[in-house]
Amino acid sequence: MTREEYEKKKFEDAVKRNVGQKKLNYQGCEMEIIEYIDHQHIKVRFNDEHEYTVIVQPIRFKSGSITNNFYPTLYGVGMLGNTESSLGNNVKKPSYLCWKGMMARCYDPNGREMYKYYNDCSVCDEWHIFENFEKWYNENYYEIPNCFRMCLDKDILVKGNKVYSPQTCAFVPYDINITFTKNKARRGDMPIGVFYNPRKKHKYQALCRFYGKQKIVGQFDTANDAFACYKQAKEKYIKELADKYKEYIPQEIYEAMYNYEVEITD
């Protein structure tokens, strides 16, 4: 046996003896060597409810530099799971960017002003793990020709919904997504779709956004009359959008849009 072969065998024997050894990684998670593969690779398991395993070089176990993909690193909530966030070359997966944006709207402590409409929103426990969201994303994402972008919507299937989940979300074109934005903070105490202008003879205006452009659809003496006008115009527009995208959007979205009713308490 050569000196080189002797040193290699000595190292392998030392690694084999370390099977069962436990140590904390840099995140404070307990990990354990559960299998010796060869002198360059060992299998490590994290001893938590997920029991995430990974094959690494022994030196990484020794240094504690192994990442637990089930540790909540994103806003203290989000975990990768058994998948990766990138396609390689630091290019993030579209599914990951969608997931991260959703998590940011609900949990980013530095985005409360930007995402104030989402202050009381949350993400279901299942989707705290990117692996689960990615599976749903791959099964449900679609694209529409000449569409500006597709959006993850949580408001159409369940009116007043505050939780992102597989049961409450769907992808819709941007035109549809912005149609259901409420902007409560901007309109103040007025009913949805009503703007008060004291300089006008008929002080209450009904404003509705059609294809990205806001239009006055009526002017009235009372807020209730203005809202009634807005309600009629908005529900008609929602049905027009549903028909426009009928061949592309999920049937359940189409039906929810046709049955959607604007209420003064929205």
Beta strands, then each sheet from edge to edge (+ up, - down):
strand 1: 22-24
strand 2: 30-38
strand 3: 41-46
strand 4: 53-56
strand 5: 122-123
strand 6: 150-153
strand 7: 163-164
strand 8: 170-173
strand 9: 194-196
strand 10: 204-210
strand 11: 213-220
sheet 1: 1+ 2- 3+ 4-
sheet 2: 5+ 7+
sheet 3: 6+ 8-
sheet 4: 9+ 10- 11+
end
